[in-house]
Amino acid sequence: MLFEHAFTQRAVDPLGQFFGNNPDELVEAAKLFGGKRLDYGDVSVEIPALEGIPIVFILWAAQEFQQ
């Protein structure tokens, strides 16, 4: 909870701003890193970050990220 604001500003907001209007581009970007599409949210991907530790990104429509 202590780092939630910093995490949102440095990780969540930039992804939302970059992919929020074109979420399907997230799938193409994930493929560059060996990722695959998942069935969560409007668009989601899993990217292998470390051996045995994948990272999952889930996006919903752009209005979720507008303030």
Biopython code that builds the backbone (N, CA, C, O; Angstrom):
import numpy as np
from Bio.PDB.StructureBuilder import StructureBuilder

atoms = [
    (1, "MET", "N", (0.821, -1.184, 0.000)),
    (1, "MET", "CA", (0.000, 0.000, 0.000)),
    (1, "MET", "C", (0.867, 1.250, 0.000)),
    (1, "MET", "O", (0.497, 2.264, -0.593)),
    (2, "LEU", "N", (1.990, 1.185, 0.646)),
    (2, "LEU", "CA", (2.883, 2.333, 0.756)),
    (2, "LEU", "C", (3.384, 2.803, -0.611)),
    (2, "LEU", "O", (3.558, 4.003, -0.824)),
    (3, "PHE", "N", (3.615, 1.880, -1.529)),
    (3, "PHE", "CA", (4.179, 2.221, -2.831)),
    (3, "PHE", "C", (3.137, 2.250, -3.949)),
    (3, "PHE", "O", (3.502, 2.358, -5.120)),
    (4, "GLU", "N", (1.860, 2.155, -3.616)),
    (4, "GLU", "CA", (0.822, 2.094, -4.645)),
    (4, "GLU", "C", (0.827, 3.330, -5.547)),
    (4, "GLU", "O", (0.740, 3.196, -6.768)),
    (5, "HIS", "N", (0.927, 4.515, -4.976)),
    (5, "HIS", "CA", (0.905, 5.740, -5.775)),
    (5, "HIS", "C", (2.099, 5.785, -6.732)),
    (5, "HIS", "O", (1.938, 6.108, -7.909)),
    (6, "ALA", "N", (3.278, 5.466, -6.237)),
    (6, "ALA", "CA", (4.478, 5.474, -7.081)),
    (6, "ALA", "C", (4.369, 4.423, -8.184)),
    (6, "ALA", "O", (4.735, 4.693, -9.328)),
    (7, "PHE", "N", (3.874, 3.238, -7.859)),
    (7, "PHE", "CA", (3.705, 2.181, -8.854)),
    (7, "PHE", "C", (2.725, 2.619, -9.934)),
    (7, "PHE", "O", (2.962, 2.393, -11.120)),
    (8, "THR", "N", (1.637, 3.236, -9.530)),
    (8, "THR", "CA", (0.641, 3.699, -10.490)),
    (8, "THR", "C", (1.250, 4.736, -11.433)),
    (8, "THR", "O", (1.043, 4.669, -12.645)),
    (9, "GLN", "N", (1.987, 5.680, -10.891)),
    (9, "GLN", "CA", (2.586, 6.727, -11.712)),
    (9, "GLN", "C", (3.678, 6.195, -12.642)),
    (9, "GLN", "O", (3.807, 6.668, -13.771)),
    (10, "ARG", "N", (4.458, 5.227, -12.186)),
    (10, "ARG", "CA", (5.610, 4.786, -12.963)),
    (10, "ARG", "C", (5.353, 3.552, -13.816)),
    (10, "ARG", "O", (6.112, 3.286, -14.748)),
    (11, "ALA", "N", (4.310, 2.797, -13.524)),
    (11, "ALA", "CA", (4.054, 1.569, -14.289)),
    (11, "ALA", "C", (2.676, 1.565, -14.940)),
    (11, "ALA", "O", (2.572, 1.340, -16.146)),
    (12, "VAL", "N", (1.642, 1.802, -14.190)),
    (12, "VAL", "CA", (0.269, 1.692, -14.707)),
    (12, "VAL", "C", (-0.061, 2.826, -15.671)),
    (12, "VAL", "O", (-0.496, 2.574, -16.794)),
    (13, "ASP", "N", (0.140, 4.064, -15.247)),
    (13, "ASP", "CA", (-0.218, 5.211, -16.087)),
    (13, "ASP", "C", (0.508, 5.222, -17.429)),
    (13, "ASP", "O", (-0.141, 5.441, -18.451)),
    (14, "PRO", "N", (1.829, 4.996, -17.479)),
    (14, "PRO", "CA", (2.498, 4.989, -18.788)),
    (14, "PRO", "C", (1.964, 3.912, -19.735)),
    (14, "PRO", "O", (1.819, 4.161, -20.932)),
    (15, "LEU", "N", (1.674, 2.727, -19.214)),
    (15, "LEU", "CA", (1.103, 1.680, -20.076)),
    (15, "LEU", "C", (-0.268, 2.086, -20.582)),
    (15, "LEU", "O", (-0.586, 1.886, -21.755)),
    (16, "GLY", "N", (-1.075, 2.651, -19.709)),
    (16, "GLY", "CA", (-2.402, 3.106, -20.110)),
    (16, "GLY", "C", (-2.342, 4.206, -21.136)),
    (16, "GLY", "O", (-3.131, 4.212, -22.081)),
    (17, "GLN", "N", (-1.423, 5.139, -20.976)),
    (17, "GLN", "CA", (-1.292, 6.239, -21.927)),
    (17, "GLN", "C", (-0.780, 5.741, -23.274)),
    (17, "GLN", "O", (-1.226, 6.213, -24.320)),
    (18, "PHE", "N", (0.137, 4.804, -23.257)),
    (18, "PHE", "CA", (0.725, 4.319, -24.505)),
    (18, "PHE", "C", (-0.199, 3.372, -25.258)),
    (18, "PHE", "O", (-0.354, 3.492, -26.474)),
    (19, "PHE", "N", (-0.817, 2.428, -24.545)),
    (19, "PHE", "CA", (-1.635, 1.410, -25.194)),
    (19, "PHE", "C", (-3.136, 1.619, -25.014)),
    (19, "PHE", "O", (-3.925, 0.882, -25.604)),
    (20, "GLY", "N", (-3.546, 2.592, -24.223)),
    (20, "GLY", "CA", (-4.959, 2.776, -23.903)),
    (20, "GLY", "C", (-5.870, 2.975, -25.094)),
    (20, "GLY", "O", (-6.988, 2.462, -25.110)),
    (21, "ASN", "N", (-5.407, 3.718, -26.098)),
    (21, "ASN", "CA", (-6.228, 3.959, -27.281)),
    (21, "ASN", "C", (-6.066, 2.877, -28.333)),
    (21, "ASN", "O", (-6.889, 2.779, -29.244)),
    (22, "ASN", "N", (-5.030, 2.067, -28.231)),
    (22, "ASN", "CA", (-4.763, 0.986, -29.180)),
    (22, "ASN", "C", (-4.322, -0.262, -28.435)),
    (22, "ASN", "O", (-3.171, -0.679, -28.563)),
    (23, "PRO", "N", (-5.208, -0.862, -27.663)),
    (23, "PRO", "CA", (-4.788, -1.987, -26.823)),
    (23, "PRO", "C", (-4.265, -3.192, -27.597)),
    (23, "PRO", "O", (-3.477, -3.970, -27.058)),
    (24, "ASP", "N", (-4.687, -3.365, -28.857)),
    (24, "ASP", "CA", (-4.183, -4.510, -29.620)),
    (24, "ASP", "C", (-2.690, -4.385, -29.912)),
    (24, "ASP", "O", (-2.031, -5.387, -30.187)),
    (25, "GLU", "N", (-2.151, -3.172, -29.857)),
    (25, "GLU", "CA", (-0.709, -3.001, -30.038)),
    (25, "GLU", "C", (0.082, -3.622, -28.888)),
    (25, "GLU", "O", (1.256, -3.958, -29.046)),
    (26, "LEU", "N", (-0.563, -3.773, -27.739)),
    (26, "LEU", "CA", (0.099, -4.435, -26.617)),
    (26, "LEU", "C", (0.439, -5.874, -26.983)),
    (26, "LEU", "O", (1.497, -6.380, -26.609)),
    (27, "VAL", "N", (-0.453, -6.531, -27.710)),
    (27, "VAL", "CA", (-0.216, -7.917, -28.134)),
    (27, "VAL", "C", (0.999, -7.980, -29.048)),
    (27, "VAL", "O", (1.853, -8.854, -28.899)),
    (28, "GLU", "N", (1.071, -7.052, -29.991)),
    (28, "GLU", "CA", (2.211, -7.038, -30.910)),
    (28, "GLU", "C", (3.513, -6.758, -30.164)),
    (28, "GLU", "O", (4.537, -7.375, -30.456)),
    (29, "ALA", "N", (3.484, -5.845, -29.215)),
    (29, "ALA", "CA", (4.675, -5.548, -28.423)),
    (29, "ALA", "C", (5.093, -6.756, -27.589)),
    (29, "ALA", "O", (6.283, -7.045, -27.463)),
    (30, "ALA", "N", (4.125, -7.453, -27.026)),
    (30, "ALA", "CA", (4.427, -8.631, -26.207)),
    (30, "ALA", "C", (5.090, -9.729, -27.033)),
    (30, "ALA", "O", (5.978, -10.430, -26.546)),
    (31, "LYS", "N", (4.657, -9.875, -28.283)),
    (31, "LYS", "CA", (5.248, -10.901, -29.154)),
    (31, "LYS", "C", (6.737, -10.663, -29.362)),
    (31, "LYS", "O", (7.501, -11.614, -29.522)),
    (32, "LEU", "N", (7.156, -9.390, -29.360)),
    (32, "LEU", "CA", (8.573, -9.071, -29.528)),
    (32, "LEU", "C", (9.412, -9.616, -28.369)),
    (32, "LEU", "O", (10.616, -9.832, -28.512)),
    (33, "PHE", "N", (8.769, -9.834, -27.228)),
    (33, "PHE", "CA", (9.452, -10.345, -26.041)),
    (33, "PHE", "C", (9.099, -11.805, -25.757)),
    (33, "PHE", "O", (9.347, -12.301, -24.658)),
    (34, "GLY", "N", (8.527, -12.488, -26.736)),
    (34, "GLY", "CA", (8.159, -13.886, -26.554)),
    (34, "GLY", "C", (6.862, -14.063, -25.791)),
    (34, "GLY", "O", (6.600, -15.141, -25.255)),
    (35, "GLY", "N", (6.048, -13.024, -25.733)),
    (35, "GLY", "CA", (4.791, -13.075, -24.990)),
    (35, "GLY", "C", (3.652, -13.666, -25.789)),
    (35, "GLY", "O", (3.777, -13.950, -26.980)),
    (36, "LYS", "N", (2.533, -13.843, -25.097)),
    (36, "LYS", "CA", (1.341, -14.392, -25.744)),
    (36, "LYS", "C", (0.103, -13.672, -25.221)),
    (36, "LYS", "O", (0.116, -13.096, -24.133)),
    (37, "ARG", "N", (-0.954, -13.716, -26.006)),
    (37, "ARG", "CA", (-2.218, -13.081, -25.644)),
    (37, "ARG", "C", (-2.967, -13.960, -24.637)),
    (37, "ARG", "O", (-2.913, -15.187, -24.707)),
    (38, "LEU", "N", (-3.667, -13.311, -23.699)),
    (38, "LEU", "CA", (-4.517, -13.997, -22.722)),
    (38, "LEU", "C", (-5.952, -13.501, -22.882)),
    (38, "LEU", "O", (-6.227, -12.657, -23.734)),
    (39, "ASP", "N", (-6.853, -14.014, -22.076)),
    (39, "ASP", "CA", (-8.277, -13.678, -22.201)),
    (39, "ASP", "C", (-8.810, -12.871, -21.026)),
    (39, "ASP", "O", (-9.939, -13.105, -20.595)),
    (40, "TYR", "N", (-8.041, -11.935, -20.496)),
    (40, "TYR", "CA", (-8.491, -11.088, -19.396)),
    (40, "TYR", "C", (-8.725, -9.667, -19.910)),
    (40, "TYR", "O", (-8.080, -9.250, -20.871)),
    (41, "GLY", "N", (-9.634, -8.923, -19.290)),
    (41, "GLY", "CA", (-9.883, -7.541, -19.665)),
    (41, "GLY", "C", (-10.251, -7.417, -21.122)),
    (41, "GLY", "O", (-10.745, -8.367, -21.729)),
    (42, "ASP", "N", (-10.009, -6.229, -21.693)),
    (42, "ASP", "CA", (-10.218, -6.043, -23.129)),
    (42, "ASP", "C", (-9.078, -6.677, -23.911)),
    (42, "ASP", "O", (-9.297, -7.294, -24.953)),
    (43, "VAL", "N", (-7.864, -6.523, -23.406)),
    (43, "VAL", "CA", (-6.672, -7.130, -23.994)),
    (43, "VAL", "C", (-5.720, -7.458, -22.856)),
    (43, "VAL", "O", (-5.549, -6.665, -21.930)),
    (44, "SER", "N", (-5.108, -8.619, -22.929)),
    (44, "SER", "CA", (-4.120, -8.981, -21.917)),
    (44, "SER", "C", (-3.039, -9.848, -22.550)),
    (44, "SER", "O", (-3.277, -10.564, -23.522)),
    (45, "VAL", "N", (-1.853, -9.763, -21.975)),
    (45, "VAL", "CA", (-0.716, -10.540, -22.460)),
    (45, "VAL", "C", (0.094, -11.063, -21.283)),
    (45, "VAL", "O", (0.046, -10.523, -20.177)),
    (46, "GLU", "N", (0.828, -12.116, -21.550)),
    (46, "GLU", "CA", (1.784, -12.663, -20.591)),
    (46, "GLU", "C", (3.152, -12.603, -21.239)),
    (46, "GLU", "O", (3.342, -13.077, -22.359)),
    (47, "ILE", "N", (4.107, -12.016, -20.526)),
    (47, "ILE", "CA", (5.469, -11.892, -21.036)),
    (47, "ILE", "C", (6.410, -12.608, -20.067)),
    (47, "ILE", "O", (6.365, -12.356, -18.863)),
    (48, "PRO", "N", (7.262, -13.497, -20.582)),
    (48, "PRO", "CA", (8.212, -14.171, -19.695)),
    (48, "PRO", "C", (9.294, -13.183, -19.254)),
    (48, "PRO", "O", (10.104, -12.742, -20.070)),
    (49, "ALA", "N", (9.308, -12.840, -17.983)),
    (49, "ALA", "CA", (10.263, -11.858, -17.468)),
    (49, "ALA", "C", (11.532, -12.546, -16.967)),
    (49, "ALA", "O", (12.633, -12.258, -17.435)),
    (50, "LEU", "N", (11.367, -13.438, -16.029)),
    (50, "LEU", "CA", (12.455, -14.248, -15.505)),
    (50, "LEU", "C", (12.047, -15.706, -15.652)),
    (50, "LEU", "O", (10.861, -16.001, -15.801)),
    (51, "GLU", "N", (12.982, -16.599, -15.615)),
    (51, "GLU", "CA", (12.654, -18.012, -15.779)),
    (51, "GLU", "C", (11.617, -18.438, -14.746)),
    (51, "GLU", "O", (11.868, -18.387, -13.542)),
    (52, "GLY", "N", (10.461, -18.856, -15.224)),
    (52, "GLY", "CA", (9.385, -19.308, -14.350)),
    (52, "GLY", "C", (8.561, -18.197, -13.724)),
    (52, "GLY", "O", (7.654, -18.471, -12.938)),
    (53, "ILE", "N", (8.863, -16.931, -14.061)),
    (53, "ILE", "CA", (8.126, -15.805, -13.491)),
    (53, "ILE", "C", (7.622, -14.902, -14.617)),
    (53, "ILE", "O", (8.330, -13.988, -15.040)),
    (54, "PRO", "N", (6.411, -15.150, -15.101)),
    (54, "PRO", "CA", (5.861, -14.295, -16.156)),
    (54, "PRO", "C", (5.233, -13.029, -15.564)),
    (54, "PRO", "O", (4.873, -12.987, -14.387)),
    (55, "ILE", "N", (5.114, -12.009, -16.399)),
    (55, "ILE", "CA", (4.399, -10.791, -16.031)),
    (55, "ILE", "C", (3.147, -10.736, -16.888)),
    (55, "ILE", "O", (3.215, -10.953, -18.098)),
    (56, "VAL", "N", (2.002, -10.448, -16.276)),
    (56, "VAL", "CA", (0.742, -10.345, -16.995)),
    (56, "VAL", "C", (0.300, -8.888, -16.986)),
    (56, "VAL", "O", (0.222, -8.256, -15.932)),
    (57, "PHE", "N", (0.010, -8.362, -18.178)),
    (57, "PHE", "CA", (-0.532, -7.018, -18.330)),
    (57, "PHE", "C", (-1.970, -7.148, -18.790)),
    (57, "PHE", "O", (-2.255, -7.869, -19.747)),
    (58, "ILE", "N", (-2.880, -6.456, -18.118)),
    (58, "ILE", "CA", (-4.302, -6.487, -18.463)),
    (58, "ILE", "C", (-4.762, -5.059, -18.709)),
    (58, "ILE", "O", (-4.585, -4.190, -17.855)),
    (59, "LEU", "N", (-5.352, -4.812, -19.877)),
    (59, "LEU", "CA", (-5.855, -3.484, -20.219)),
    (59, "LEU", "C", (-7.357, -3.522, -20.452)),
    (59, "LEU", "O", (-7.905, -4.493, -20.974)),
    (60, "TRP", "N", (-7.994, -2.454, -20.054)),
    (60, "TRP", "CA", (-9.398, -2.225, -20.359)),
    (60, "TRP", "C", (-9.473, -0.988, -21.244)),
    (60, "TRP", "O", (-8.451, -0.343, -21.480)),
    (61, "ALA", "N", (-10.641, -0.645, -21.732)),
    (61, "ALA", "CA", (-10.824, 0.488, -22.642)),
    (61, "ALA", "C", (-10.154, 1.747, -22.101)),
    (61, "ALA", "O", (-9.973, 1.888, -20.891)),
    (62, "ALA", "N", (-9.787, 2.662, -22.999)),
    (62, "ALA", "CA", (-8.999, 3.857, -22.666)),
    (62, "ALA", "C", (-9.620, 4.712, -21.581)),
    (62, "ALA", "O", (-8.878, 5.359, -20.842)),
    (63, "GLN", "N", (-10.927, 4.753, -21.443)),
    (63, "GLN", "CA", (-11.538, 5.617, -20.433)),
    (63, "GLN", "C", (-11.128, 5.220, -19.017)),
    (63, "GLN", "O", (-11.276, 6.019, -18.093)),
    (64, "GLU", "N", (-10.621, 4.014, -18.828)),
    (64, "GLU", "CA", (-10.155, 3.582, -17.513)),
    (64, "GLU", "C", (-8.955, 4.412, -17.062)),
    (64, "GLU", "O", (-8.712, 4.554, -15.863)),
    (65, "PHE", "N", (-8.195, 4.968, -18.029)),
    (65, "PHE", "CA", (-6.947, 5.628, -17.697)),
    (65, "PHE", "C", (-7.046, 7.154, -17.784)),
    (65, "PHE", "O", (-6.091, 7.850, -17.439)),
    (66, "GLN", "N", (-8.159, 7.673, -18.230)),
    (66, "GLN", "CA", (-8.302, 9.123, -18.310)),
    (66, "GLN", "C", (-8.664, 9.687, -16.953)),
    (66, "GLN", "O", (-9.443, 9.094, -16.207)),
    (67, "GLN", "N", (-8.092, 10.838, -16.641)),
    (67, "GLN", "CA", (-8.359, 11.461, -15.354)),
    (67, "GLN", "C", (-9.011, 12.801, -15.546)),
    (67, "GLN", "O", (-9.315, 13.484, -14.569)),
]
sb = StructureBuilder()
sb.init_structure("model")
sb.init_model(0)
sb.init_chain("A")
sb.init_seg("    ")
for serial, (resi, resn, name, xyz) in enumerate(atoms, 1):
    if name == "N":
        sb.init_residue(resn, " ", resi, " ")
    sb.init_atom(name, np.array(xyz, "f"), 0.0, 1.0, " ", f" {name:<3s}", serial, name[0])
structure = sb.get_structure()
